[in-house]
Amino acid sequence: MILDASTFPEGHVVRARVCVAGSGPAGMTLARALALRRIDVLLLEAGGPEPDDASQQLYAGRVEGDPYFELDLARLRCFGGTSGHWAGYCRPLDAHDFLPRADPPRPGWPIGRADLDPFLAAAAEILEIPDRFADRPVGSDLLRTVFHVSPPVRFGEKYRAFCAEDPHLRLCLRSAVVNLVPGAGGIRALEVVTEAGDGAQRRWQVEADDFVLALGGIENSRLLLWANATHGQALIPPAALGRYWMEHPTFSVAEAVVWRDPDGLFVNDQAFFALSPAALERSGGLNLSFDIDVMAYPDQTRALIADLMCAAPALGQAVMDAFGKNLVCGARVHAQCEQLPDAANRVALGEARDRLGLPRVVLHWRKSAADRAGVTRAVMALAEGFAAAGIGRLRLLDWVLDDRRPIPVDRVMASWHHMGGTRMGNSPADSVVDAQLRVHGLGNLHLAGSSVFPSGGYANPTLTIVQLSLRLADHLATRLAR
Ligand SMILES: Cc1cc2nc3c(=O)[nH]c(=O)nc-3n(C[C@H](O)[C@H](O)[C@H](O)COP(=O)(O)OP(=O)(O)OC[C@H]3O[C@@H](n4cnc5c(N)ncnc54)[C@H](O)[C@@H]3O)c2cc1C
């Protein structure tokens, strides 16, 4: 059922068993999974049914550090959330992404891949992708990895009718959570503002047994920082709040000649590779996805081979011979990279306020020297693995070989993936939520979405987000049944 919250009187209170805020992949998956179990859910969505400028304006903020996308363009504030313009690439995190690492230093997750695997099939069904990811070993050090591409599922479109018709779910659009109301041992209510068509604002509240914030990988931190600023700094454990924010930086790292593809590694002139877990560990590098695209331009391939002829004449000649037989292609190598969690990369509150009274976001984001070193090590290991497997040769770009050279901003900088800020862990001293996604110290407040990731691997996050929401639905249903 869809409620028109603009008709609520000022100070109105709505009661629900569970209140979920945010209707993107995280919140919608959770709200639907609970409603399907006949649990009464109120779903709050800040935006309207479709994207609009007035709503996007509330996402504007400032970025300090490396070049990054405008924050009001990097996500969608409307029904269905950012799934309204995601690209649909899906892959689960690797099992080793959940483990702690000493070099480079990275905390582990309090859960493992085995805790999410039971939710893979259901998540794949929601995203309309196959649920098998059969990576293929190539030589001893490489994997030819698999991504599946969702149509892409737009959560707003796909679940609009469900929200309108399901008897256990009530949806309020244009209803933004603007603060938490603390109660004994938890949260008593959420404070909500609904904007009517004429710009008038109605303030009302939701009371519930359990609350889940699924506001996206920046807004979860923003709202909780604001709650701390208004209710005393320790309502939410402050040590890690907003911090350890991560993206998947992307770079052009190399050019390649590929001279044999006996096993059909390339599909539509493209293949994804990663280091095997053992090779990754040996390299001391970060977990990277290498995307190798065969070039459409023979001139560039010839130029690449000419370079090879100078540097390694015998190799160049072999390549030249194969080229005559149409076996060689030039290829560009791009990398989508894990980023190390760094407390300095954080969501913070700025001085400027938006029209609902919330401080605008200031996002501090830099790629550190350790990130850069981790990329270089992994790219070197890829080059060795590529040659050893007899697929071809890589020519690494100058910036990879010489860390005094600036990283060129030649592609898309990052992947539009917002992770961290409210990370999962066992202690409030260095995390915000526990293994069940419950905010430390607050009995009935949970978080959903990639803000809870303690590390991000290289896999696009949405499949993991949906798996986590399905797991959270199980957990909440069990709690409520007690
Ligand atoms: C261009 C682009 C391409 C992408 N491609 C991929 C890809 O190929 N693969 C992949 O895995 N990921 C991709 N992503 C990332 C993907 O979109 C996100 O991982 C995913 O949408 C996150 O889901 P979410 O529900 O956590 O957050 P969101 O989708 O951002 O949803 C958050 C929801 O909360 C609402 N909200 C915010 N604040 C409030 C508030 N105060 N009160 C109430 N509601 C609120 C928002 O309006 C929104 O509906 C891409 C993103 C972009 C921008």
The ligand as an SDF file (V2000), in Angstrom:
LIG
                    3D

 53 58  0  0  0  0  0  0  0  0999 V2000
   26.6160    5.0460  -12.6790 C   0  0  0  0  0  0  0  0  0  0  0  0
   26.6120    3.9220  -11.6820 C   0  0  0  0  0  0  0  0  0  0  0  0
   26.8960    2.6270  -12.1140 C   0  0  0  0  0  0  0  0  0  0  0  0
   26.8950    1.5870  -11.1820 C   0  0  0  0  0  0  0  0  0  0  0  0
   27.1380    0.3190  -11.6320 N   0  0  0  0  0  0  0  0  0  0  0  0
   27.1690   -0.6980  -10.7570 C   0  0  0  0  0  0  0  0  0  0  0  0
   27.4070   -2.0290  -11.2080 C   0  0  0  0  0  0  0  0  0  0  0  0
   27.5950   -2.2760  -12.4050 O   0  0  0  0  0  0  0  0  0  0  0  0
   27.4180   -3.0150  -10.2780 N   0  0  0  0  0  0  0  0  0  0  0  0
   27.2040   -2.7770   -8.9580 C   0  0  0  0  0  0  0  0  0  0  0  0
   27.2350   -3.7200   -8.1610 O   0  0  0  0  0  0  0  0  0  0  0  0
   26.9550   -1.5230   -8.5030 N   0  0  0  0  0  0  0  0  0  0  0  0
   26.9380   -0.4900   -9.3710 C   0  0  0  0  0  0  0  0  0  0  0  0
   26.6700    0.7730   -8.9250 N   0  0  0  0  0  0  0  0  0  0  0  0
   26.4500    0.9600   -7.4790 C   0  0  0  0  0  0  0  0  0  0  0  0
   25.0110    0.5860   -7.0920 C   0  0  0  0  0  0  0  0  0  0  0  0
   24.1120    1.4850   -7.6940 O   0  0  0  0  0  0  0  0  0  0  0  0
   24.8930    0.6340   -5.5660 C   0  0  0  0  0  0  0  0  0  0  0  0
   25.7800   -0.3360   -5.0270 O   0  0  0  0  0  0  0  0  0  0  0  0
   23.4980    0.3260   -5.0450 C   0  0  0  0  0  0  0  0  0  0  0  0
   22.5110    1.1260   -5.6310 O   0  0  0  0  0  0  0  0  0  0  0  0
   23.4880    0.5580   -3.5290 C   0  0  0  0  0  0  0  0  0  0  0  0
   22.2280    0.2060   -3.0210 O   0  0  0  0  0  0  0  0  0  0  0  0
   21.6810    0.8730   -1.6740 P   0  0  0  0  0  0  0  0  0  0  0  0
   20.2730    0.4470   -1.5460 O   0  0  0  0  0  0  0  0  0  0  0  0
   22.6140    0.5880   -0.5670 O   0  0  0  0  0  0  0  0  0  0  0  0
   21.7940    2.4510   -1.9360 O   0  0  0  0  0  0  0  0  0  0  0  0
   20.9710    3.3530   -2.9690 P   0  0  0  0  0  0  0  0  0  0  0  0
   20.6740    2.5800   -4.1850 O   0  0  0  0  0  0  0  0  0  0  0  0
   21.7150    4.6200   -3.1090 O   0  0  0  0  0  0  0  0  0  0  0  0
   19.5830    3.6020   -2.2120 O   0  0  0  0  0  0  0  0  0  0  0  0
   19.4850    4.4170   -1.0730 C   0  0  0  0  0  0  0  0  0  0  0  0
   18.0320    4.8810   -0.9610 C   0  0  0  0  0  0  0  0  0  0  0  0
   17.8600    5.6000    0.2510 O   0  0  0  0  0  0  0  0  0  0  0  0
   17.0960    6.7800   -0.0150 C   0  0  0  0  0  0  0  0  0  0  0  0
   17.4460    7.7600    1.0210 N   0  0  0  0  0  0  0  0  0  0  0  0
   18.5770    8.4720    1.1530 C   0  0  0  0  0  0  0  0  0  0  0  0
   18.5340    9.2470    2.2450 N   0  0  0  0  0  0  0  0  0  0  0  0
   17.3490    9.0220    2.8240 C   0  0  0  0  0  0  0  0  0  0  0  0
   16.7130    9.5050    4.0080 C   0  0  0  0  0  0  0  0  0  0  0  0
   17.3190   10.3910    4.8080 N   0  0  0  0  0  0  0  0  0  0  0  0
   15.4830    9.0320    4.3290 N   0  0  0  0  0  0  0  0  0  0  0  0
   14.8550    8.1100    3.5440 C   0  0  0  0  0  0  0  0  0  0  0  0
   15.4020    7.6240    2.4090 N   0  0  0  0  0  0  0  0  0  0  0  0
   16.6430    8.0560    2.0610 C   0  0  0  0  0  0  0  0  0  0  0  0
   17.5130    7.1840   -1.4040 C   0  0  0  0  0  0  0  0  0  0  0  0
   16.5860    8.0460   -2.0150 O   0  0  0  0  0  0  0  0  0  0  0  0
   17.6110    5.8290   -2.0830 C   0  0  0  0  0  0  0  0  0  0  0  0
   16.3630    5.4120   -2.5820 O   0  0  0  0  0  0  0  0  0  0  0  0
   26.6410    1.8290   -9.8100 C   0  0  0  0  0  0  0  0  0  0  0  0
   26.3460    3.1390   -9.3980 C   0  0  0  0  0  0  0  0  0  0  0  0
   26.3240    4.1750  -10.3200 C   0  0  0  0  0  0  0  0  0  0  0  0
   26.0240    5.5590   -9.8410 C   0  0  0  0  0  0  0  0  0  0  0  0
  1  2  1  0
  2  3  1  0
  2 52  2  0
  3  4  2  0
  4  5  1  0
  4 50  1  0
  5  6  2  0
  6  7  1  0
  6 13  1  0
  7  8  2  0
  7  9  1  0
  9 10  1  0
 10 11  2  0
 10 12  1  0
 12 13  2  0
 13 14  1  0
 14 15  1  0
 14 50  1  0
 15 16  1  0
 16 17  1  0
 16 18  1  0
 18 19  1  0
 18 20  1  0
 20 21  1  0
 20 22  1  0
 22 23  1  0
 23 24  1  0
 24 25  2  0
 24 26  1  0
 24 27  1  0
 27 28  1  0
 28 29  2  0
 28 30  1  0
 28 31  1  0
 31 32  1  0
 32 33  1  0
 33 34  1  0
 33 48  1  0
 34 35  1  0
 35 36  1  0
 35 46  1  0
 36 37  1  0
 36 45  1  0
 37 38  2  0
 38 39  1  0
 39 40  1  0
 39 45  2  0
 40 41  1  0
 40 42  2  0
 42 43  1  0
 43 44  2  0
 44 45  1  0
 46 47  1  0
 46 48  1  0
 48 49  1  0
 50 51  2  0
 51 52  1  0
 52 53  1  0
M  END
$$$$
